[in-house]
Amino acid sequence: MDPLTSIARSYFSYRIAAMKRYDDHFEQLQRDTLAFLVQRAAKTVWGREHGYDSIKDYADFAARVPFGDYATHKPYILRMMDGEHDVLWKGRVKYFATSSGTTSDNIKFIPVSYRGLHKCHMQGGHDVTASYLHAHPESEVAKGYSLILTGNFNPKYTTEKAKVGDVSAIMASAIPQFLRSVLHIVPDLEIAQIQDINQKYEAIGDVIKDKRLVSISGTPDWLLVLLNRTLERSGAKSFGELWPHMEFFAHGGMSMMPYRPIYEAQFAPRQITFIENYNASEGFFGVQTDTTDPAMLLMLDYDVFYEFIPMSEYGKPGAHAVPLWEAEPGVDYALLVSTSSGLWRYDIGDVVRFTRKAPYKFVIVGRTHQCINIWGEDLSVQQAEKALSDACAATGATVIEFAVAPLVYADSAAGHHQWLIEFEKRPADMAQFAAVLEKAVRAEDHDYEHFSVDAGGILQPLEIIEARPGLFYEWMDARGKFGGQHKVPRLSSKRNQFEELLALNK
């Protein structure tokens, strides 16, 4: 056993004990969190407008504060960005995370208070390591380097009063250089803050190609770009050859499903551990503490109060939310959060489903708005990703990126889904792959099957369009969204972005 890693494990042990309290004290932890948030925000502009001084319990809070989204918070956020104090949260907030959402071209600026940064976002990263070391007593991570790939601050929106950028860049700025050196975190701050992405990736590659990397953290798509570029310049044949001591990959922000086979093949024969976390611009909400279980543990002591709207009621008049202690496994919920960064009953657009209680563990099952429902098929992102993963497993193909959009025929109400797919490894028979994918989609989405032409509907079989290498990254780069936490919009009922991709593909 590595003595340095043993020391690190002992240091992190207090967090394992704290997380054990989630089993039996989840209701009290959440009630205490709500009381703290309301008390601290009582003298803010928002708190005065919503009578926080007289809120005594959750029932009062739910009655006083309506469901929120970015539109309801935006006027207050703009005041905060102009330097005003005590608006949504006590004191001045100087950091604002740009939303990594995929369904809109409009940038959202999510406040990140000092307390929210350290108590929520940074604590999440801390607990990923704590959970890994607790589960892997044989680990030697302290003997190597950890790569954390972050985005950038945005000079277009950053002012003297507000620093604006990816939440990962905000988190990176909170780790002093001396601590990076002590913890063996790469790259250093100077490289991490390079604005030109291509120059930044080249500089990071120069650093990591000769390092004993033991862990990597970031979104799987942009990390794949970085690692592939570094591999090409190194002369090595695989990631595993270049970094034979790699232990774990902490990922979040998007599904790992299409990318996991690529990483597993690159690091073979070594089996690295994949750890999913739920770190959004709005906060850090979940950590996969048991890698044999795909569900994440809901983090209950991060200054986040959670509420859940059943998807059966979402968007309907009179819809109601339930607090954590009334949420049940097996139900799909839209997630609302109230945080110490000043978000109040904020709908972040994700749909979650609990797999168990005490402790509460959950999976992300999709987005509240990112789906395709033209003919009644109601295809979600999660269903599309699972179907594509199954089709790849059945045919030996691997995928880098994809997007799906409906095509409605001009002369009728009928149509089909078009799948634009960039393959890392093409299927031997594209027509067979399309048939296998069609079958997999129907298996995942019974509504899709019900409205298909075979069942008497008008939804025709899907179409595969092969994307040329690098198409999606080129499209993101042209839109100023290369790197960081930016994501390709994988499903949309509208075709505007899909048509841009098709035009670029020609």
NORURTA-V550690 format. One record per residue. N is the residue number from 0. RES is the residue in three letters. NEAR is the number of other ideal C-beta (glycine too) atoms within 12 Angstrom. Layout:
n = (N & N)
res = (RES & RES)
near = (NEAR & NEAR)
This chain:
n = (0 & 1 & 2 & 3 & 4 & 5 & 6 & 7 & 8 & 9 & 10 & 11 & 12 & 13 & 14 & 15 & 16 & 17 & 18 & 19 & 20 & 21 & 22 & 23 & 24 & 25 & 26 & 27 & 28 & 29 & 30 & 31 & 32 & 33 & 34 & 35 & 36 & 37 & 38 & 39 & 40 & 41 & 42 & 43 & 44 & 45 & 46 & 47 & 48 & 49 & 50 & 51 & 52 & 53 & 54 & 55 & 56 & 57 & 58 & 59 & 60 & 61 & 62 & 63 & 64 & 65 & 66 & 67 & 68 & 69 & 70 & 71 & 72 & 73 & 74 & 75 & 76 & 77 & 78 & 79 & 80 & 81 & 82 & 83 & 84 & 85 & 86 & 87 & 88 & 89 & 90 & 91 & 92 & 93 & 94 & 95 & 96 & 97 & 98 & 99 & 100 & 101 & 102 & 103 & 104 & 105 & 106 & 107 & 108 & 109 & 110 & 111 & 112 & 113 & 114 & 115 & 116 & 117 & 118 & 119 & 120 & 121 & 122 & 123 & 124 & 125 & 126 & 127 & 128 & 129 & 130 & 131 & 132 & 133 & 134 & 135 & 136 & 137 & 138 & 139 & 140 & 141 & 142 & 143 & 144 & 145 & 146 & 147 & 148 & 149 & 150 & 151 & 152 & 153 & 154 & 155 & 156 & 157 & 158 & 159 & 160 & 161 & 162 & 163 & 164 & 165 & 166 & 167 & 168 & 169 & 170 & 171 & 172 & 173 & 174 & 175 & 176 & 177 & 178 & 179 & 180 & 181 & 182 & 183 & 184 & 185 & 186 & 187 & 188 & 189 & 190 & 191 & 192 & 193 & 194 & 195 & 196 & 197 & 198 & 199 & 200 & 201 & 202 & 203 & 204 & 205 & 206 & 207 & 208 & 209 & 210 & 211 & 212 & 213 & 214 & 215 & 216 & 217 & 218 & 219 & 220 & 221 & 222 & 223 & 224 & 225 & 226 & 227 & 228 & 229 & 230 & 231 & 232 & 233 & 234 & 235 & 236 & 237 & 238 & 239 & 240 & 241 & 242 & 243 & 244 & 245 & 246 & 247 & 248 & 249 & 250 & 251 & 252 & 253 & 254 & 255 & 256 & 257 & 258 & 259 & 260 & 261 & 262 & 263 & 264 & 265 & 266 & 267 & 268 & 269 & 270 & 271 & 272 & 273 & 274 & 275 & 276 & 277 & 278 & 279 & 280 & 281 & 282 & 283 & 284 & 285 & 286 & 287 & 288 & 289 & 290 & 291 & 292 & 293 & 294 & 295 & 296 & 297 & 298 & 299 & 300 & 301 & 302 & 303 & 304 & 305 & 306 & 307 & 308 & 309 & 310 & 311 & 312 & 313 & 314 & 315 & 316 & 317 & 318 & 319 & 320 & 321 & 322 & 323 & 324 & 325 & 326 & 327 & 328 & 329 & 330 & 331 & 332 & 333 & 334 & 335 & 336 & 337 & 338 & 339 & 340 & 341 & 342 & 343 & 344 & 345 & 346 & 347 & 348 & 349 & 350 & 351 & 352 & 353 & 354 & 355 & 356 & 357 & 358 & 359 & 360 & 361 & 362 & 363 & 364 & 365 & 366 & 367 & 368 & 369 & 370 & 371 & 372 & 373 & 374 & 375 & 376 & 377 & 378 & 379 & 380 & 381 & 382 & 383 & 384 & 385 & 386 & 387 & 388 & 389 & 390 & 391 & 392 & 393 & 394 & 395 & 396 & 397 & 398 & 399 & 400 & 401 & 402 & 403 & 404 & 405 & 406 & 407 & 408 & 409 & 410 & 411 & 412 & 413 & 414 & 415 & 416 & 417 & 418 & 419 & 420 & 421 & 422 & 423 & 424 & 425 & 426 & 427 & 428 & 429 & 430 & 431 & 432 & 433 & 434 & 435 & 436 & 437 & 438 & 439 & 440 & 441 & 442 & 443 & 444 & 445 & 446 & 447 & 448 & 449 & 450 & 451 & 452 & 453 & 454 & 455 & 456 & 457 & 458 & 459 & 460 & 461 & 462 & 463 & 464 & 465 & 466 & 467 & 468 & 469 & 470 & 471 & 472 & 473 & 474 & 475 & 476 & 477 & 478 & 479 & 480 & 481 & 482 & 483 & 484 & 485 & 486 & 487 & 488 & 489 & 490 & 491 & 492 & 493 & 494 & 495 & 496 & 497 & 498 & 499 & 500 & 501 & 502 & 503 & 504 & 505)
res = (MET & ASP & PRO & LEU & THR & SER & ILE & ALA & ARG & SER & TYR & PHE & SER & TYR & ARG & ILE & ALA & ALA & MET & LYS & ARG & TYR & ASP & ASP & HIS & PHE & GLU & GLN & LEU & GLN & ARG & ASP & THR & LEU & ALA & PHE & LEU & VAL & GLN & ARG & ALA & ALA & LYS & THR & VAL & TRP & GLY & ARG & GLU & HIS & GLY & TYR & ASP & SER & ILE & LYS & ASP & TYR & ALA & ASP & PHE & ALA & ALA & ARG & VAL & PRO & PHE & GLY & ASP & TYR & ALA & THR & HIS & LYS & PRO & TYR & ILE & LEU & ARG & MET & MET & ASP & GLY & GLU & HIS & ASP & VAL & LEU & TRP & LYS & GLY & ARG & VAL & LYS & TYR & PHE & ALA & THR & SER & SER & GLY & THR & THR & SER & ASP & ASN & ILE & LYS & PHE & ILE & PRO & VAL & SER & TYR & ARG & GLY & LEU & HIS & LYS & CYS & HIS & MET & GLN & GLY & GLY & HIS & ASP & VAL & THR & ALA & SER & TYR & LEU & HIS & ALA & HIS & PRO & GLU & SER & GLU & VAL & ALA & LYS & GLY & TYR & SER & LEU & ILE & LEU & THR & GLY & ASN & PHE & ASN & PRO & LYS & TYR & THR & THR & GLU & LYS & ALA & LYS & VAL & GLY & ASP & VAL & SER & ALA & ILE & MET & ALA & SER & ALA & ILE & PRO & GLN & PHE & LEU & ARG & SER & VAL & LEU & HIS & ILE & VAL & PRO & ASP & LEU & GLU & ILE & ALA & GLN & ILE & GLN & ASP & ILE & ASN & GLN & LYS & TYR & GLU & ALA & ILE & GLY & ASP & VAL & ILE & LYS & ASP & LYS & ARG & LEU & VAL & SER & ILE & SER & GLY & THR & PRO & ASP & TRP & LEU & LEU & VAL & LEU & LEU & ASN & ARG & THR & LEU & GLU & ARG & SER & GLY & ALA & LYS & SER & PHE & GLY & GLU & LEU & TRP & PRO & HIS & MET & GLU & PHE & PHE & ALA & HIS & GLY & GLY & MET & SER & MET & MET & PRO & TYR & ARG & PRO & ILE & TYR & GLU & ALA & GLN & PHE & ALA & PRO & ARG & GLN & ILE & THR & PHE & ILE & GLU & ASN & TYR & ASN & ALA & SER & GLU & GLY & PHE & PHE & GLY & VAL & GLN & THR & ASP & THR & THR & ASP & PRO & ALA & MET & LEU & LEU & MET & LEU & ASP & TYR & ASP & VAL & PHE & TYR & GLU & PHE & ILE & PRO & MET & SER & GLU & TYR & GLY & LYS & PRO & GLY & ALA & HIS & ALA & VAL & PRO & LEU & TRP & GLU & ALA & GLU & PRO & GLY & VAL & ASP & TYR & ALA & LEU & LEU & VAL & SER & THR & SER & SER & GLY & LEU & TRP & ARG & TYR & ASP & ILE & GLY & ASP & VAL & VAL & ARG & PHE & THR & ARG & LYS & ALA & PRO & TYR & LYS & PHE & VAL & ILE & VAL & GLY & ARG & THR & HIS & GLN & CYS & ILE & ASN & ILE & TRP & GLY & GLU & ASP & LEU & SER & VAL & GLN & GLN & ALA & GLU & LYS & ALA & LEU & SER & ASP & ALA & CYS & ALA & ALA & THR & GLY & ALA & THR & VAL & ILE & GLU & PHE & ALA & VAL & ALA & PRO & LEU & VAL & TYR & ALA & ASP & SER & ALA & ALA & GLY & HIS & HIS & GLN & TRP & LEU & ILE & GLU & PHE & GLU & LYS & ARG & PRO & ALA & ASP & MET & ALA & GLN & PHE & ALA & ALA & VAL & LEU & GLU & LYS & ALA & VAL & ARG & ALA & GLU & ASP & HIS & ASP & TYR & GLU & HIS & PHE & SER & VAL & ASP & ALA & GLY & GLY & ILE & LEU & GLN & PRO & LEU & GLU & ILE & ILE & GLU & ALA & ARG & PRO & GLY & LEU & PHE & TYR & GLU & TRP & MET & ASP & ALA & ARG & GLY & LYS & PHE & GLY & GLY & GLN & HIS & LYS & VAL & PRO & ARG & LEU & SER & SER & LYS & ARG & ASN & GLN & PHE & GLU & GLU & LEU & LEU & ALA & LEU & ASN & LYS)
near = (17 & 21 & 12 & 21 & 28 & 21 & 16 & 31 & 29 & 20 & 19 & 29 & 20 & 17 & 32 & 25 & 15 & 25 & 36 & 23 & 23 & 32 & 21 & 16 & 22 & 32 & 25 & 18 & 32 & 37 & 24 & 21 & 34 & 39 & 24 & 25 & 42 & 36 & 21 & 29 & 41 & 25 & 20 & 33 & 25 & 38 & 30 & 18 & 21 & 28 & 18 & 31 & 17 & 16 & 26 & 17 & 17 & 30 & 16 & 18 & 34 & 26 & 17 & 25 & 33 & 22 & 32 & 29 & 29 & 28 & 17 & 22 & 39 & 25 & 20 & 33 & 39 & 23 & 26 & 38 & 34 & 20 & 17 & 25 & 20 & 24 & 33 & 48 & 42 & 29 & 24 & 25 & 41 & 32 & 41 & 42 & 50 & 41 & 40 & 38 & 32 & 30 & 27 & 22 & 18 & 13 & 27 & 33 & 42 & 44 & 49 & 49 & 37 & 26 & 30 & 43 & 40 & 24 & 29 & 46 & 47 & 31 & 34 & 44 & 39 & 35 & 39 & 44 & 39 & 34 & 37 & 40 & 37 & 30 & 25 & 28 & 17 & 15 & 31 & 25 & 38 & 30 & 23 & 28 & 32 & 37 & 41 & 41 & 46 & 45 & 38 & 40 & 32 & 30 & 15 & 15 & 23 & 25 & 19 & 10 & 20 & 31 & 32 & 36 & 39 & 46 & 47 & 44 & 40 & 44 & 40 & 39 & 32 & 32 & 31 & 14 & 20 & 11 & 15 & 26 & 15 & 15 & 26 & 29 & 37 & 39 & 35 & 28 & 25 & 17 & 30 & 38 & 29 & 26 & 24 & 16 & 29 & 18 & 18 & 30 & 38 & 22 & 26 & 38 & 31 & 22 & 28 & 40 & 29 & 16 & 28 & 23 & 41 & 39 & 43 & 42 & 38 & 41 & 38 & 37 & 41 & 43 & 42 & 37 & 37 & 42 & 37 & 28 & 28 & 35 & 24 & 19 & 20 & 21 & 11 & 20 & 13 & 25 & 35 & 23 & 19 & 29 & 34 & 21 & 27 & 38 & 38 & 36 & 43 & 44 & 38 & 40 & 38 & 39 & 38 & 32 & 34 & 38 & 37 & 29 & 30 & 33 & 35 & 24 & 23 & 33 & 30 & 18 & 12 & 24 & 18 & 34 & 33 & 33 & 40 & 39 & 41 & 41 & 48 & 42 & 48 & 44 & 44 & 43 & 41 & 42 & 42 & 38 & 36 & 23 & 29 & 11 & 20 & 26 & 28 & 38 & 45 & 47 & 47 & 39 & 33 & 44 & 41 & 42 & 43 & 47 & 38 & 40 & 35 & 28 & 27 & 15 & 19 & 28 & 16 & 13 & 8 & 10 & 22 & 24 & 35 & 24 & 31 & 39 & 26 & 24 & 34 & 19 & 21 & 16 & 24 & 30 & 40 & 39 & 44 & 43 & 47 & 50 & 46 & 41 & 48 & 45 & 50 & 43 & 37 & 43 & 34 & 42 & 32 & 45 & 33 & 41 & 31 & 35 & 26 & 23 & 24 & 21 & 32 & 39 & 33 & 38 & 31 & 42 & 31 & 35 & 38 & 30 & 28 & 38 & 35 & 42 & 24 & 32 & 32 & 22 & 36 & 30 & 43 & 34 & 39 & 31 & 38 & 41 & 38 & 27 & 39 & 47 & 31 & 27 & 39 & 33 & 23 & 21 & 29 & 20 & 33 & 31 & 44 & 35 & 41 & 44 & 44 & 44 & 35 & 35 & 28 & 22 & 15 & 8 & 7 & 14 & 16 & 20 & 29 & 33 & 46 & 32 & 41 & 40 & 41 & 37 & 33 & 27 & 20 & 23 & 27 & 14 & 15 & 21 & 16 & 19 & 34 & 30 & 21 & 30 & 40 & 32 & 24 & 30 & 40 & 31 & 19 & 30 & 36 & 17 & 24 & 40 & 28 & 19 & 31 & 29 & 22 & 16 & 17 & 11 & 23 & 23 & 37 & 27 & 28 & 40 & 25 & 34 & 28 & 25 & 31 & 22 & 19 & 21 & 30 & 39 & 33 & 23 & 30 & 32 & 23 & 17 & 22 & 20 & 32 & 31 & 38 & 41 & 39 & 37 & 36 & 44 & 39 & 41 & 43 & 34 & 26 & 24 & 25 & 17 & 31 & 33 & 20 & 26 & 36 & 24 & 16 & 24 & 24 & 11)
